[in-house]
């Protein structure tokens, strides 16, 4: 196989940097929130931990929808199936809204 081109390697490095920055910022925000909640006592820290876990599960579910949308959507667009693509978009939108609604209700409880 041919070696990757310089432009494709630069694109990979740029995308990797974006993921790295996103991960560092997400971890930093969790740390900052824990520092802000800690003075409020053990009950507040415990409640924060529960809500954080629910948030993470919700994030994983919605990321799964995004992955499916990318994989199936690219196949549909490549095949020129605009009607099916619109249906997929509407379905994923409803799934995302439903997931957000359930998560919001659970967090409010």
C-alpha positions in Angstrom: 0.0 0.0 0.0 1.0 3.6 -0.7 2.2 5.8 2.2 -0.3 8.4 3.3 0.0 11.8 1.8 1.3 14.8 3.8 -2.1 16.5 3.5 -3.9 13.5 4.9 -1.5 13.2 7.8 -1.9 16.9 8.6 -5.7 16.4 8.5 -5.4 13.5 10.9 -3.2 15.5 13.2 -5.7 18.4 13.2 -8.6 16.1 13.9 -6.6 14.4 16.7 -5.8 17.7 18.2 -9.5 18.7 18.2 -10.4 15.4 20.0 -7.6 16.0 22.5 -8.7 19.5 23.3 -12.3 18.4 23.6 -11.3 15.6 26.1 -9.2 17.9 28.2 -12.0 20.6 28.4 -14.6 17.9 29.3 -12.3 16.5 32.0 -11.5 20.0 33.3 -15.2 21.0 33.4 -16.0 17.9 35.5 -13.1 18.8 37.9 -14.2 22.4 38.1 -17.8 21.3 39.0 -16.6 18.9 41.7 -14.4 21.7 43.2 -17.5 24.0 43.2 -19.7 21.4 44.8 -17.3 20.1 47.4 -17.8 23.0 49.9 -21.5 22.2 49.9 -21.1 18.9 51.7 -21.2 15.2 51.2 -24.9 15.1 50.1 -24.3 17.7 47.4 -21.2 15.8 46.2 -23.2 12.6 46.1 -26.0 14.2 44.2 -23.6 15.7 41.8 -22.0 12.3 41.2 -25.3 10.7 40.4 -26.3 13.4 38.0 -22.9 13.3 36.3 -23.3 9.5 35.7 -26.8 10.1 34.2 -25.4 12.8 32.0 -22.6 10.5 30.8 -25.0 7.7 30.0 -27.2 10.1 28.1 -24.1 11.4 26.2 -23.1 7.9 25.2 -26.6 7.1 23.9 -26.8 10.3 21.9 -23.3 9.8 20.5 -24.5 6.3 19.4 -27.3 8.0 17.5 -24.8 10.3 15.9 -22.6 7.4 14.8 -25.5 5.6 13.3 -26.5 8.8 11.5 -23.1 9.2 10.1 -22.7 5.6 8.9 -26.2 5.1 7.5 -26.6 8.7 6.3 -23.4 8.6 4.3 -24.5 5.4 2.6 -27.9 6.9 1.8 -26.5 10.1 0.5 -24.0 8.2 -1.6 -26.8 6.1 -3.1 -28.8 9.3 -3.8 -31.7 8.2 -1.5 -32.9 11.6 -0.4 -36.3 10.4 0.8 -34.7 7.7 3.1 -32.2 10.3 4.3 -34.9 12.7 5.4 -36.7 9.8 7.2 -33.4 8.8 9.0 -32.9 12.5 10.0 -36.4 12.7 11.4 -36.1 9.4 13.3 -32.7 10.4 14.8 -34.1 13.8 15.8 -37.0 12.2 17.6 -34.8 9.7 19.3 -32.5 12.5 20.5 -35.4 14.6 21.7 -36.9 11.6 23.5 -33.5 10.7 25.1 -33.1 14.3 26.3 -36.6 14.5 27.6 -36.2 11.3 29.6 -32.8 12.4 31.0 -34.2 15.8 31.9 -37.1 14.1 33.8 -34.7 11.8 35.6 -32.4 14.7 36.6 -35.3 16.8 37.8 -36.5 14.0 40.1 
